[in-house]
Amino acid sequence: MLPKVLSHFRQHLNEFDNQNTVVNLASLKEALVVCSDNNLTTGITIWDISTGEELSHRPTCASPPHGLVCLGHQFLVAAQVQKPGSYRGGAIFIWALNKAQVLHRSYPVEPIGPLACTSDGAYLVGGAPSGKLFIWEVASGRLLQQWSSHHKSVSCLVFSDDDSLLISGADDGVIHVWPLISMLDTAEDSQGNAGPTCLYSWAEHGNSITDLVLSTGGSSSVVISSSLDCTSKVWSLGHGTLLQTFAFSTQINAIILDPGEQVLFTGSTDGTIFVSQFEIGLQDTTAVVTEDQSSRLTGHRGSITALAFSMNGLWLISASEDCTARVWDIVTGQVIRTFDHRKGKITNILVISQTFFPAKDCQKTNNKGSFPRVPVSSLEKSSQPISSFEGTVAILPSYCSLEEELAPSGSHSAASMKQQILDLAQERSPEAVQMKVETSVENRMWATSMIKHLIKVNKSLRSKFLDMVQSRLYPKSDDVKAKKRRRLDVENA
């Protein structure tokens, strides 16, 4: 006998089916993307959800939780983990879905943890352990703004359905809501303070924020957060108030709403997935919902790390520290497929369409109705001012000596910065070589652009010169023929 919640969801699906709103959803070709934070050699593995066949493997990737996103339905973007205590900068890799080789390698000054992108792939946001947020324009790679958003490490990021708001959560237990328009405004206010203005700040959680999910209810949209304080909370985006709390006996790592937004799935650190009815807005809604009012999906032997839904809306995919990803039939509550990721515990999962993957299917994207190609560039490095007379300088990654590792934090920072500046000045570090190569490429692109401009100006001057000559050599009645001959001469030159 099905649990009450799953039975209610089956009835909901039957209503959709009777209205003919679900058409051939089960036939959609979908792929499951997983990665670990074990080491760079673990990479990204891509499976066919329906058949279980491994479709592809990206060999170089180790991404922290919430550090993997699909950009514009065509690219995978992953932040790379850093060793604890490392003073190296961050790294973000970008792949095209139809190619295994890394398309762009970008190296921000700070390590980046969670990532989020707008639905059109125009902007990418990354959160750092320092509490800073960075926003890039993807097409140009330009760093538009960076600002201090939290007092502790940023743990998760998500954009609203219309991309107008960014919601950030951190280890300080605080959730901020940022308007995108203020994130794109780089001007300083009247007091000289740079950075966007926060729309809402919620600090009711007593521990780290582990996941964020948004509903698609328009003006009645809500934000659902999970935390290591054993609760999941529902917030109103319209009023900025707390609507409901789901209380559990174990810490919560991941949450997700079903596509119909009637059931909330909550993944805990003991491997249990709680299934609760989501009834925000109804008159009988209570302020606190306990786990006794929820059903359970069990089977994982480790902490749940991520949850996702298939595009057909019928399957729930869960990832765990037991190195497996499971596909659940949410109508019956049974596991229909298990993916074994022996290379390490899974930190991220994505469900993507196979429209742009693999390469043999990529040719079909030229048909009418396909997604337009999203321009992607290498992300710009950030910079930090170190003196009033030198402007800004990028603090690039460098390896530290044993003496620096044992030195106090203050002296370490000064010594490390001094060594980086010396290495850059003498061009003996990999970062200096990279900067030199990038500068050379930019100079070449500028020279090419100038040559094209000069050619265009030269053609214009020659055309005017021919006009003057033709007006003297040919009668006025032959002006039309003269202009045609002149135009042909210029084009053939």
C-alpha positions as CSV (number, residue, x, y, z in Angstrom):
1,M,0.0,0.0,0.0
2,L,1.4,3.4,-1.0
3,P,2.1,6.0,1.6
4,K,-0.4,8.8,1.8
5,V,1.8,11.4,0.3
6,L,2.9,9.3,-2.7
7,S,-0.7,8.2,-3.3
8,H,-1.7,11.9,-3.4
9,F,1.0,12.6,-5.9
10,R,-0.1,9.7,-8.1
11,Q,-3.6,11.2,-8.2
12,H,-2.1,14.5,-9.2
13,L,-0.2,12.8,-12.1
14,N,-3.4,11.1,-13.2
15,E,-5.2,14.4,-13.4
16,F,-2.5,15.8,-15.6
17,D,-2.6,12.7,-17.8
18,N,-6.4,12.9,-18.1
19,Q,-6.1,16.5,-19.3
20,N,-3.5,15.4,-22.0
21,T,-0.9,17.8,-20.6
22,V,1.8,15.1,-20.3
23,V,2.7,13.9,-23.8
24,N,5.5,11.5,-24.4
25,L,7.4,12.7,-21.3
26,A,8.8,9.3,-20.6
27,S,10.4,9.2,-24.1
28,L,12.6,12.2,-23.5
29,K,16.3,11.4,-23.8
30,E,17.9,12.5,-20.6
31,A,21.4,12.3,-19.2
32,L,22.6,12.2,-15.6
33,V,25.7,14.2,-14.8
34,V,27.6,13.4,-11.6
35,C,30.9,14.5,-10.1
36,S,32.9,14.1,-6.9
37,D,35.2,16.3,-4.8
38,N,37.7,13.5,-4.3
39,N,40.5,14.7,-6.7
40,L,40.9,16.1,-10.2
41,T,41.4,12.6,-11.7
42,T,37.9,11.6,-10.7
43,G,36.3,13.8,-13.3
44,I,32.7,14.1,-14.5
45,T,30.7,11.0,-15.5
46,I,27.6,11.2,-17.7
47,W,25.0,8.4,-17.9
48,D,21.9,7.7,-19.9
49,I,19.1,7.7,-17.3
50,S,16.9,5.3,-19.2
51,T,19.4,2.7,-20.1
52,G,22.2,3.2,-17.5
53,E,24.8,3.4,-20.3
54,E,27.8,5.6,-19.7
55,L,27.8,8.2,-22.4
56,S,30.9,10.2,-21.6
57,H,33.6,11.0,-19.0
58,R,35.4,14.3,-18.4
59,P,38.7,13.3,-16.8
60,T,39.7,16.5,-14.9
61,C,37.2,17.8,-12.3
62,A,36.7,17.8,-8.6
63,S,33.8,20.0,-7.6
64,P,32.5,21.0,-4.2
65,P,28.7,20.8,-3.4
66,H,26.6,23.1,-5.6
67,G,29.7,23.7,-7.7
68,L,28.4,22.2,-11.0
69,V,25.9,24.0,-13.3
70,C,24.6,23.6,-16.9
71,L,25.0,26.9,-18.7
72,G,22.6,27.7,-21.5
73,H,21.7,24.0,-22.0
74,Q,25.1,23.7,-23.9
75,F,28.0,23.9,-21.4
76,L,29.0,22.4,-18.1
77,V,30.7,24.8,-15.7
78,A,32.4,23.4,-12.5
79,A,34.2,25.1,-9.7
80,Q,37.3,23.1,-8.6
81,V,37.9,22.2,-4.9
82,Q,41.0,23.5,-3.1
83,K,43.0,21.6,-0.5
84,P,42.2,22.7,3.1
85,G,44.5,25.4,4.2
86,S,45.7,26.1,0.6
87,Y,46.5,29.7,-0.3
88,R,46.1,29.1,-4.0
89,G,43.4,30.9,-6.0
90,G,40.3,29.3,-7.4
91,A,39.7,27.5,-10.7
92,I,36.6,27.2,-12.8
93,F,36.4,24.9,-15.9
94,I,34.0,25.1,-18.8
95,W,33.1,22.2,-21.2
96,A,30.9,22.1,-24.2
97,L,28.4,19.2,-23.8
98,N,29.5,17.6,-27.1
99,K,33.3,17.7,-26.3
100,A,35.3,16.0,-23.6
101,Q,38.2,18.6,-23.7
102,V,38.0,21.6,-21.4
103,L,36.9,24.7,-23.4
104,H,38.0,27.3,-20.9
105,R,40.1,27.3,-17.7
106,S,39.6,30.3,-15.5
107,Y,41.5,31.2,-12.4
108,P,39.8,33.6,-10.0
109,V,41.9,35.0,-7.1
110,E,39.7,33.2,-4.5
111,P,38.6,29.6,-4.5
112,I,35.0,29.3,-5.7
113,G,32.5,26.9,-4.1
114,P,28.8,27.1,-5.2
115,L,27.9,28.4,-8.7
116,A,24.6,29.7,-10.2
117,C,23.8,31.0,-13.7
118,T,20.8,32.8,-15.2
119,S,18.5,30.7,-17.4
120,D,19.7,32.4,-20.6
121,G,23.4,31.7,-19.7
122,A,24.2,35.5,-19.7
123,Y,25.6,35.7,-16.1
124,L,27.5,33.4,-13.8
125,V,27.8,33.9,-10.0
126,G,30.2,32.2,-7.7
127,G,30.5,32.2,-3.9
128,A,33.8,32.1,-2.0
129,P,34.9,30.8,1.4
130,S,35.5,34.4,2.4
131,G,31.8,35.2,2.1
132,K,32.3,37.1,-1.2
133,L,30.2,36.8,-4.3
134,F,31.5,37.3,-7.8
135,I,29.4,37.9,-10.9
136,W,30.7,37.5,-14.5
137,E,29.3,38.3,-17.9
138,V,29.7,35.0,-19.6
139,A,29.9,36.3,-23.2
140,S,32.9,38.6,-22.5
141,G,34.2,36.9,-19.4
142,R,34.2,40.3,-17.7
143,L,34.0,40.4,-13.9
144,L,31.2,42.8,-13.3
145,Q,31.3,43.0,-9.5
146,Q,32.5,41.3,-6.3
147,W,31.3,42.1,-2.9
148,S,31.2,40.8,0.7
149,S,27.9,39.1,1.1
150,H,28.3,36.8,4.2
151,H,30.5,36.6,7.3
152,K,31.3,32.9,6.5
153,S,31.7,30.7,3.5
154,V,29.0,30.9,0.9
155,S,27.4,27.4,0.7
156,C,24.7,27.6,-2.0
157,L,23.3,29.9,-4.7
158,V,20.1,29.9,-6.8
159,F,18.4,32.3,-9.2
160,S,14.7,32.9,-9.2
161,D,12.6,31.5,-12.1
162,D,12.7,34.9,-14.0
163,D,16.4,35.6,-13.1
164,S,15.5,38.8,-11.4
165,L,16.7,37.7,-7.9
166,L,19.7,35.8,-6.6
167,I,19.4,33.9,-3.3
168,S,22.5,33.1,-1.4
169,G,23.0,30.9,1.7
170,A,26.1,30.5,3.9
171,D,27.7,28.8,6.8
172,D,26.7,31.7,9.0
173,G,23.1,30.5,8.8
174,V,21.9,33.6,6.9
175,I,20.0,33.8,3.6
176,H,20.2,37.0,1.5
177,V,18.0,37.9,-1.5
178,W,19.8,40.1,-4.1
179,P,18.1,41.9,-7.0
180,L,20.1,41.2,-10.2
181,I,19.8,44.8,-11.4
182,S,21.7,46.0,-8.3
183,M,24.3,43.3,-8.9
184,L,25.0,44.7,-12.3
185,D,25.3,48.2,-11.1
186,T,29.0,48.8,-10.3
187,A,28.6,52.4,-9.2
188,E,29.3,53.4,-5.6
189,D,26.6,55.0,-3.4
190,S,26.8,58.4,-1.8
191,Q,28.8,57.0,1.1
192,G,31.4,55.4,-1.1
193,N,30.2,51.8,-0.5
194,A,30.3,49.5,-3.4
195,G,28.1,46.4,-3.8
196,P,24.5,45.6,-4.3
197,T,21.7,46.3,-1.8
198,C,20.1,43.3,-0.2
199,L,16.4,42.9,-0.6
200,Y,15.8,40.5,2.3
201,S,18.0,38.9,5.0
202,W,16.7,35.8,6.9
203,A,18.7,34.7,9.9
204,E,16.3,32.2,11.6
205,H,18.4,29.1,10.9
206,G,20.8,28.1,13.7
207,N,23.4,26.4,11.5
208,S,24.9,26.3,8.0
209,I,22.6,26.6,5.0
210,T,22.9,23.4,2.9
211,D,20.4,23.9,0.0
212,L,18.0,26.4,-1.5
213,V,15.0,25.7,-3.8
214,L,12.5,28.2,-5.3
215,S,8.9,27.6,-6.4
216,T,7.6,29.0,-9.7
217,G,4.5,30.6,-8.3
218,G,5.0,34.1,-9.8
219,S,4.1,36.8,-7.2
220,S,3.4,34.0,-4.6
221,S,6.8,32.4,-5.1
222,V,8.6,31.0,-2.1
223,V,12.1,30.1,-1.1
224,I,12.7,26.8,0.6
225,S,16.0,26.4,2.6
226,S,17.6,23.5,4.4
227,S,20.1,23.6,7.2
228,L,22.3,21.5,9.5
229,D,20.0,22.7,12.3
230,C,17.7,19.8,11.3
231,T,15.0,22.1,9.8
232,S,13.8,23.2,6.4
233,K,12.1,26.6,6.2
234,V,9.7,28.2,3.7
235,W,10.0,31.9,3.0
236,S,7.7,34.3,1.1
237,L,9.5,36.2,-1.7
238,G,6.6,38.6,-1.9
239,H,6.6,39.6,1.8
240,G,9.9,38.4,3.0
241,T,8.4,36.5,5.9
242,L,8.8,33.0,7.3
243,L,5.7,30.8,6.3
244,Q,6.5,27.3,7.5
245,T,9.1,25.1,9.2
246,F,9.7,21.4,8.6
247,A,11.4,19.9,11.6
248,F,13.4,16.7,11.6
249,S,15.5,14.6,14.0
250,T,18.6,14.6,11.7
251,Q,20.5,17.2,9.8
252,I,19.3,18.1,6.3
253,N,21.7,18.3,3.3
254,A,19.4,18.6,0.2
255,I,15.8,19.5,-0.7
256,I,13.7,19.6,-3.9
257,L,10.1,20.1,-4.9
258,D,8.4,17.9,-7.4
259,P,7.5,19.5,-10.8
260,G,3.9,20.0,-9.7
261,E,5.2,21.7,-6.5
262,Q,2.9,19.6,-4.3
263,V,5.5,17.3,-2.6
264,L,8.7,18.3,-0.8
265,F,11.6,15.8,-0.8
266,T,14.2,16.3,2.0
267,G,17.5,14.4,2.1
268,S,19.1,13.9,5.5
269,T,22.6,13.0,6.7
270,D,21.6,9.5,7.8
271,G,20.6,8.6,4.2
272,T,16.8,8.9,4.6
273,I,14.7,10.9,2.2
274,F,11.6,12.4,3.8
275,V,8.5,13.0,1.6
276,S,6.1,15.7,2.8
277,Q,3.0,17.3,1.4
278,F,3.7,20.9,0.4
279,E,0.6,22.9,1.1
280,I,1.7,26.5,1.5
281,G,-1.1,28.9,1.2
282,L,-3.9,26.6,2.3
283,Q,-5.9,27.7,5.4
284,D,-5.1,24.5,7.3
285,T,-1.3,25.0,6.9
286,T,0.5,24.7,10.3
287,A,3.5,26.7,11.3
288,V,5.6,23.6,12.0
289,V,5.5,20.2,10.2
290,T,7.3,17.3,11.9
291,E,8.8,14.2,10.3
292,D,6.0,12.1,11.7
293,Q,3.8,13.7,9.1
294,S,6.2,12.6,6.3
295,S,6.8,9.4,4.5
296,R,10.3,8.0,3.9
297,L,12.4,6.6,1.1
298,T,15.3,4.5,2.5
299,G,18.1,2.6,0.9
300,H,21.2,4.8,0.9
301,R,23.9,3.9,3.3
302,G,25.4,7.4,3.5
303,S,24.4,11.0,3.8
304,I,22.3,12.4,1.0
305,T,24.3,15.0,-0.9
306,A,22.0,16.1,-3.7
307,L,18.5,15.6,-5.1
308,A,17.2,16.2,-8.7
309,F,14.1,15.5,-10.8
310,S,14.0,14.0,-14.2
311,M,12.6,16.1,-17.0
312,N,9.6,13.8,-17.4
313,G,8.7,14.6,-13.7
314,L,8.3,10.9,-12.9
315,W,11.7,10.0,-11.4
316,L,13.5,11.4,-8.4
317,I,17.3,11.1,-8.5
318,S,19.3,11.1,-5.2
319,A,23.1,11.1,-4.7
320,S,24.9,10.0,-1.6
321,E,28.2,9.7,0.1
322,D,27.9,5.9,-0.3
323,C,29.1,6.6,-3.9
324,T,25.8,5.8,-5.6
325,A,23.1,7.7,-7.4
326,R,19.6,6.2,-7.3
327,V,16.6,6.7,-9.6
328,W,13.3,6.4,-7.7
329,D,9.8,5.9,-9.2
330,I,8.0,8.5,-7.0
331,V,4.6,6.9,-7.6
332,T,5.6,3.5,-6.2
333,G,8.5,4.7,-4.0
334,Q,10.8,2.0,-5.5
335,V,14.3,2.2,-6.9
336,I,14.3,1.5,-10.6
337,R,18.1,2.0,-11.2
338,T,21.3,2.5,-9.3
339,F,24.4,4.2,-10.7
340,D,27.6,3.1,-9.0
341,H,30.2,5.9,-8.8
342,R,33.2,4.0,-7.4
343,K,35.5,7.0,-7.9
344,G,34.3,8.8,-4.8
345,K,31.3,10.2,-3.0
346,I,29.0,12.2,-5.3
347,T,28.8,15.9,-4.5
348,N,26.8,17.2,-7.5
349,I,24.1,15.8,-9.9
350,L,22.5,17.4,-12.9
351,V,19.8,16.1,-15.3
352,I,20.3,17.4,-18.8
353,S,18.8,16.8,-22.2
354,Q,20.8,14.9,-24.8
355,T,19.8,17.4,-27.5
356,F,23.4,18.8,-27.5
357,F,25.0,15.5,-26.4
358,P,26.6,13.4,-27.7
359,A,28.4,14.9,-30.7
360,K,26.4,12.9,-33.3
361,D,23.2,14.5,-32.0
362,C,24.7,18.0,-31.9
363,Q,24.1,18.3,-35.7
364,K,20.4,18.3,-35.1
365,T,20.5,21.6,-33.2
366,N,20.5,23.5,-36.5
367,N,16.8,22.7,-36.9
368,K,14.1,25.2,-36.2
369,G,13.3,25.5,-32.5
370,S,16.8,24.6,-31.3
371,F,18.5,26.7,-28.6
372,P,20.7,29.6,-29.9
373,R,24.4,29.2,-29.3
374,V,25.5,30.8,-26.1
375,P,28.8,32.8,-26.4
376,V,31.3,31.8,-23.7
377,S,34.7,33.3,-22.8
378,S,37.3,32.7,-20.2
379,L,36.3,34.4,-16.9
380,E,38.3,37.4,-15.9
381,K,40.5,37.4,-12.9
382,S,39.6,39.6,-10.0
383,S,42.0,42.2,-8.5
384,Q,42.6,43.6,-5.1
385,P,44.1,47.0,-4.3
386,I,47.4,46.9,-2.3
387,S,48.5,50.5,-2.4
388,S,47.0,53.9,-3.3
389,F,49.6,54.8,-5.9
390,E,49.7,51.5,-7.8
391,G,46.0,51.0,-8.3
392,T,45.2,47.3,-8.2
393,V,47.1,44.1,-8.6
394,A,45.9,40.5,-9.0
395,I,46.9,38.2,-6.1
396,L,47.7,35.1,-8.1
397,P,48.1,31.5,-6.9
398,S,51.6,30.5,-5.8
399,Y,53.2,27.6,-4.0
400,C,54.4,28.3,-0.4
401,S,57.6,27.1,1.1
402,L,57.8,25.1,4.3
403,E,58.9,28.2,6.2
404,E,55.8,30.1,5.0
405,E,53.5,27.2,6.0
406,L,54.8,27.3,9.5
407,A,54.7,31.1,9.8
408,P,51.9,33.0,11.5
409,S,49.0,33.9,9.2
410,G,49.9,37.6,9.1
411,S,53.5,37.1,8.2
412,H,52.5,34.4,5.7
413,S,50.2,36.8,3.8
414,A,52.9,39.5,3.6
415,A,55.6,37.0,2.6
416,S,53.4,35.3,0.1
417,M,52.3,38.6,-1.5
418,K,55.9,39.8,-1.7
419,Q,57.0,36.6,-3.4
420,Q,54.1,36.7,-5.9
421,I,55.0,40.3,-6.8
422,L,58.7,39.3,-7.2
423,D,57.8,36.3,-9.4
424,L,55.6,38.5,-11.6
425,A,58.3,41.1,-12.0
426,Q,60.9,38.5,-13.0
427,E,58.4,36.5,-15.1
428,R,59.5,33.2,-13.6
429,S,56.1,31.9,-12.4
430,P,53.5,30.0,-14.4
431,E,51.0,32.8,-13.6
432,A,53.4,35.4,-15.1
433,V,53.8,33.4,-18.2
434,Q,50.0,33.0,-18.5
435,M,49.5,36.7,-18.1
436,K,52.2,37.4,-20.8
437,V,50.5,34.9,-23.2
438,E,47.0,36.5,-22.5
439,T,48.5,40.0,-23.1
440,S,50.1,38.8,-26.4
441,V,46.7,37.4,-27.6
442,E,44.9,40.6,-26.7
443,N,47.5,42.7,-28.5
444,R,47.2,40.5,-31.6
445,M,43.4,40.7,-31.5
446,W,43.7,44.5,-31.3
447,A,46.2,44.6,-34.2
448,T,43.9,42.5,-36.3
449,S,41.0,44.8,-35.5
450,M,43.0,47.9,-36.5
451,I,44.1,46.3,-39.8
452,K,40.5,45.6,-40.7
453,H,39.6,49.2,-39.8
454,L,42.4,50.6,-42.0
455,I,41.4,48.4,-44.9
456,K,37.9,49.7,-44.6
457,V,39.1,53.4,-44.5
458,N,41.4,52.8,-47.5
459,K,38.6,51.4,-49.6
460,S,36.5,54.5,-48.6
461,L,39.3,56.9,-49.7
462,R,39.8,55.0,-52.9
463,S,36.1,55.2,-53.7
464,K,36.1,59.0,-53.1
465,F,39.2,59.4,-55.3
466,L,37.6,57.4,-58.1
467,D,34.4,59.6,-57.8
468,M,36.5,62.6,-58.4
469,V,38.4,61.1,-61.4
470,Q,35.2,59.7,-63.0
471,S,33.4,63.0,-62.8
472,R,36.2,64.6,-64.9
473,L,36.6,61.8,-67.4
474,Y,33.0,60.8,-68.1
475,P,30.0,63.1,-69.1
476,K,27.1,63.5,-66.7
477,S,24.9,61.1,-68.8
478,D,27.4,58.3,-68.0
479,D,27.4,58.9,-64.2
480,V,25.5,55.7,-63.5
481,K,27.8,53.5,-65.6
482,A,30.8,55.2,-64.2
483,K,29.7,54.5,-60.6
484,K,29.1,50.9,-61.4
485,R,32.6,50.5,-63.0
486,R,34.1,52.3,-60.1
487,R,32.3,50.1,-57.6
488,L,33.5,46.9,-59.4
489,D,37.0,48.2,-59.5
490,V,37.0,48.8,-55.7
491,E,35.5,45.4,-55.0
492,N,38.0,43.6,-57.2
493,A,40.9,45.4,-55.8
